Amino acid sequence: MANTAQAKKRARQADAHREHNTGMRSSVRTAIKKVVATIEAGDKTAAQTAYANAVPVIDKMARKGLIDKNKAARHKSRLNQHIKALQA
């Protein structure tokens, strides 16, 4: 347990940051799931639209440091491969 005022404040900040970061990670996962769902449905145009909406979210989280930049690149690359493999 924190004893000093500074330690108590840092504990409060850590809780707030953790909640915020959890929500942001959740938004990334949701964006990716939307793309995957449209890919599985086989709708190429909807998948491209969902992908275009997901890319800025993924990039922003990589910029903020919530996910690694290589993980962001890997997600984008794999999703794009699956979209290109769909029949038009």
HELIX and SHEET records of a PDB file:
HELIX    1   1 ALA A    5  ALA A   41  1                                  37    
HELIX    2   2 LYS A   44  LYS A   64  1                                  21    
HELIX    3   3 LYS A   69  ALA A   85  1                                  17    
END                                                                             
